[in-house]
Amino acid sequence: MNWKSYVFPGGHAPAALTTGLVVFLTAIYLLSFVFALRENLSLAPESLFELQLSRLSMYPLVHLSPFHLLFNVLAIWAPLNLFEETHGTVYTGVFLNMSAVFTGILYCLLGKLLYPGVFVAGASGWCFTLFAFYSFKESQIRPRTRIFNTEYSIPTLYTPIILVVAIAVIIPGSSFWGHFFGLCVGYAIGYKESWFHKITPPGWIIAKIEKVLDGLIRLIPWGITYYREKDIDRTKDYQPLMATDTPLPLHNDYSGTILGTA
């Protein structure tokens, strides 16, 4: 693996929110040894019905082990950087919050019937939302994805589903339903992204917020990129992912090779 292509997806500097999120997730994990964050923020099916709104939106922030945190951080880094670059920093934050809530609602609704006492936590739902989002977009351009350098291929649209099943088999204690509903949200946003835009804050509001916070934005260290709303054009046609050596993007541009998993 080329570490530069992992740290700098697409050859660009790390995005501000993505970088901050990785630092924040690590800090939350360390603080969980001092405060009962796992107990207070993990999502259970009854959380929705008891209107525990903090759990419904913040469960992706807490992790159960260092390996849980590490795998999720590695999995989310490249796709979230790419998303932030094309959608803007503030919009990406809105996307993460809303996708967590949508995934959490689905988890709670089914969980009330099938797994009423099972808690879920961690950023893997975000990872699968992004995987599904990009799989749908890529499938419109490249319907099939070759498996490494073999002659075999699979439908690009279904690559994250295979990953969810594989993780459920390899790691029996993982949250299959949390991953599955993360996928559902990602596919839905990818399919009707224009609808999703309609329930997010208008661009002019985001731009005004950024203008007020301009002084703080300018304090972001050199080498980290903040993507301002005024510089983003979300009406442009989707551009396929470029080939990299990172293990996280969903395809290789010259062969359609799957390059990695969560």
C-alpha distance (Angstrom), angle and dihedral (degrees) to the residues before:
residue distance angle dihedral
M1 . . .
N2 3.80 . .
W3 3.79 103.9 .
K4 3.79 92.7 -158.4
S5 3.80 92.3 60.0
Y6 3.79 88.9 50.7
V7 3.81 96.6 48.3
F8 3.82 92.4 40.4
P9 3.83 106.1 37.4
G10 3.78 110.9 -159.6
G11 3.81 88.8 6.5
H12 3.81 92.7 -74.1
A13 3.78 132.0 121.8
P14 3.83 116.3 -92.9
A15 3.79 114.2 -82.9
A16 3.79 119.4 -111.3
L17 3.80 101.6 -122.5
T18 3.80 93.6 41.1
T19 3.79 91.5 51.5
G20 3.78 92.1 45.2
L21 3.79 91.6 48.3
V22 3.80 92.9 54.7
V23 3.80 90.5 50.3
F24 3.81 91.4 45.3
L25 3.82 94.0 49.3
T26 3.79 89.4 51.7
A27 3.81 91.8 48.6
I28 3.81 91.7 48.9
Y29 3.79 90.4 51.3
L30 3.81 91.5 52.3
L31 3.80 92.1 45.5
S32 3.80 89.8 52.3
F33 3.80 87.6 73.1
V34 3.80 88.7 61.8
F35 3.79 102.5 32.8
A36 3.82 129.5 37.6
L37 3.80 93.3 -110.7
R38 3.80 95.9 141.1
E39 3.78 91.5 52.7
N40 3.81 93.2 44.7
L41 3.81 100.3 43.0
S42 3.82 107.1 31.3
L43 3.79 112.1 110.0
A44 3.81 122.6 -119.2
P45 3.82 125.4 179.3
E46 3.79 92.0 -108.3
S47 3.83 90.4 56.5
L48 3.80 90.3 83.5
F49 3.79 94.8 48.8
E50 3.80 92.5 45.4
L51 3.83 89.8 49.3
Q52 3.80 93.7 -122.3
L53 3.78 91.9 164.6
S54 3.79 96.0 173.5
R55 3.81 89.9 61.1
L56 3.80 92.0 45.6
S57 3.80 93.2 59.6
M58 3.81 104.8 24.7
Y59 3.81 104.4 46.6
P60 3.86 91.5 99.4
L61 3.81 89.6 65.0
V62 3.80 97.8 66.3
H63 3.80 125.4 72.0
L64 3.77 131.3 -167.0
S65 3.82 101.6 -143.2
P66 3.81 140.3 5.6
F67 3.82 89.8 -103.0
H68 3.80 90.7 51.6
L69 3.79 89.5 53.0
L70 3.81 94.6 43.0
F71 3.81 95.5 50.6
N72 3.79 92.6 47.9
V73 3.81 93.6 47.0
L74 3.81 91.5 49.8
A75 3.79 91.7 46.4
I76 3.79 97.7 48.4
W77 3.81 99.9 41.3
A78 3.81 101.3 82.2
P79 3.82 101.7 36.6
L80 3.81 93.2 43.7
N81 3.80 91.3 49.5
L82 3.80 89.3 52.3
F83 3.79 92.3 46.9
E84 3.80 93.2 49.4
E85 3.80 91.6 48.8
T86 3.81 92.2 56.4
H87 3.82 99.9 34.2
G88 3.80 106.0 34.3
T89 3.78 133.0 -106.1
V90 3.81 100.5 -92.6
Y91 3.81 92.8 41.5
T92 3.81 89.1 52.5
G93 3.78 89.5 55.5
V94 3.80 89.7 51.7
F95 3.80 89.5 48.0
L96 3.80 92.4 52.9
N97 3.79 93.4 47.9
M98 3.79 95.7 46.6
S99 3.80 94.9 43.3
A100 3.81 89.7 51.1
V101 3.81 90.5 52.3
F102 3.82 93.9 46.9
T103 3.80 91.5 47.7
G104 3.79 90.9 46.1
I105 3.80 93.0 51.2
L106 3.81 91.8 52.2
Y107 3.80 90.5 46.5
C108 3.80 91.6 51.8
L109 3.79 95.9 45.2
L110 3.80 94.3 54.5
G111 3.78 92.6 34.2
K112 3.78 92.0 60.3
L113 3.81 86.4 66.8
L114 3.81 105.0 31.2
Y115 3.81 110.4 24.4
P116 3.82 110.0 12.7
G117 3.81 96.0 165.2
V118 3.81 100.8 43.0
F119 3.80 118.1 110.0
V120 3.80 123.6 -154.9
A121 3.81 130.1 -160.1
G122 3.78 140.3 160.0
A123 3.79 140.9 69.3
S124 3.81 95.7 -86.9
G125 3.82 90.1 101.9
W126 3.82 88.0 60.6
C127 3.80 89.8 48.4
F128 3.79 92.8 54.5
T129 3.79 92.2 43.8
L130 3.80 88.7 57.1
F131 3.81 92.8 43.2
A132 3.80 90.9 52.5
F133 3.81 92.7 44.3
Y134 3.80 92.5 53.9
S135 3.80 93.6 39.7
F136 3.78 90.2 56.8
K137 3.81 92.6 47.0
E138 3.81 92.3 46.5
S139 3.80 92.3 47.0
Q140 3.80 89.5 62.5
I141 3.80 88.8 60.4
R142 3.80 103.0 27.0
P143 3.83 109.4 27.0
R144 3.80 94.8 -174.4
T145 3.79 131.8 40.6
R146 3.77 122.0 -151.9
I147 3.80 116.2 -131.0
F148 3.78 105.0 -118.7
N149 3.81 108.1 -59.8
T150 3.78 96.6 -33.3
E151 3.78 128.7 112.5
Y152 3.79 90.5 -111.7
S153 3.78 124.8 97.3
I154 3.78 139.8 179.5
P155 3.81 132.4 -157.0
T156 3.79 107.7 -80.6
L157 3.80 90.2 -138.8
Y158 3.81 92.2 63.2
T159 3.81 100.8 46.7
P160 3.83 94.8 100.3
I161 3.81 90.8 48.7
I162 3.79 89.8 57.1
L163 3.80 88.1 49.8
V164 3.81 92.7 51.7
V165 3.80 91.4 51.3
A166 3.81 92.2 45.8
I167 3.81 92.1 51.9
A168 3.80 91.3 47.5
V169 3.83 89.2 54.6
I170 3.80 97.3 41.8
I171 3.83 95.7 40.6
P172 3.83 106.4 32.4
G173 3.81 92.9 -178.0
S174 3.80 93.6 58.7
S175 3.79 120.1 109.4
F176 3.79 104.0 -101.3
W177 3.80 93.1 177.2
G178 3.79 93.2 47.1
H179 3.80 89.7 52.6
F180 3.79 92.6 43.1
F181 3.80 94.7 51.8
G182 3.81 89.8 45.8
L183 3.80 86.2 57.2
C184 3.80 91.8 48.9
V185 3.80 91.5 53.7
G186 3.81 92.1 47.3
Y187 3.80 92.8 50.3
A188 3.81 91.1 47.4
I189 3.81 93.3 50.9
G190 3.79 91.6 45.6
Y191 3.80 92.0 49.6
K192 3.81 96.2 46.2
E193 3.78 104.2 20.3
S194 3.81 90.5 149.2
W195 3.80 88.8 60.7
F196 3.79 90.8 50.4
H197 3.82 89.6 52.9
K198 3.81 89.1 57.8
I199 3.81 93.3 61.1
T200 3.80 94.8 46.4
P201 3.82 125.0 81.9
P202 3.82 112.2 -79.6
G203 3.77 116.3 -101.5
W204 3.80 93.3 -113.7
I205 3.80 90.6 59.3
I206 3.80 91.5 50.5
A207 3.81 89.9 48.0
K208 3.83 90.9 52.1
I209 3.80 91.2 49.8
E210 3.80 89.9 50.5
K211 3.80 90.5 50.0
V212 3.80 90.7 54.5
L213 3.81 91.1 46.9
D214 3.80 94.8 42.6
G215 3.79 92.7 115.7
L216 3.79 92.1 55.7
I217 3.80 92.5 43.7
R218 3.81 89.4 55.9
L219 3.81 89.2 57.6
I220 3.82 91.2 66.3
P221 3.81 106.0 117.2
W222 3.77 121.8 -103.0
G223 3.79 112.0 -93.8
I224 3.80 94.2 41.0
T225 3.81 118.7 91.9
Y226 3.78 125.3 -141.0
Y227 3.81 110.9 -160.0
R228 3.79 109.4 -145.5
E229 3.77 121.6 -148.4
K230 3.82 93.0 -124.0
D231 3.80 90.2 60.1
I232 3.82 95.4 51.9
D233 3.78 125.0 90.7
R234 3.79 108.0 -171.0
T235 3.80 91.6 175.7
K236 3.81 92.2 72.6
D237 3.77 118.7 107.5
Y238 3.78 115.7 -95.6
Q239 3.79 113.3 -91.1
P240 3.83 116.3 -145.9
L241 3.77 117.8 -114.0
M242 3.78 114.9 -94.1
A243 3.78 120.5 -121.8
T244 3.80 114.0 -94.9
D245 3.75 137.4 164.9
T246 3.79 92.7 -121.3
P247 3.82 115.1 116.7
L248 3.77 93.8 -132.0
P249 3.83 112.8 64.0
L250 3.75 114.9 93.5
H251 3.78 99.8 -122.6
N252 3.77 147.2 17.0
D253 3.78 111.6 -120.6
Y254 3.78 96.5 -135.7
S255 3.78 99.6 41.1
G256 3.79 108.2 13.5
T257 3.79 88.9 -119.9
I258 3.78 120.2 171.7
L259 3.76 103.6 -122.3
G260 3.75 104.1 -171.5
T261 3.76 153.6 -27.9
A262 3.76 139.6 -118.0
